C-alpha cells in the first residue's frame, strides 16, 4: 500500500470518530434543551456561549490550530445546537 492511501485511511477513521462525538454532543444538547424548556429557560445563554467559544479557541490555539478555524467550527456546532433546542 502506498503512503497516501494509509494517510487517507487514518483520516477516515478520525472523521468517523468526530461524527460519532458530534452525535453524542447533540444528544446532550437535546437533554439540555428539554430541561430548559421544562424550566421555561431560553435556548441561548449568551454568557455560556461566550465561555464555550473562548475556551475552545484557547485550547485550539494551544494545540496549534488557527483561532478563526475553531471559531467557525464552533459557530456551526452552536447554530445546530440552537436549532435542536428551538425545535423541542
Secondary structure, 3 states (H helix, E strand, C coil): CCHHHHHHHHHHHHHHHHHHHHHHHHHHHHHHHHHHHHCCCCCCCHHHHHHHHHHHHHHHHHCCCCHHHHHHHHHHHHHHHHHHHHHC
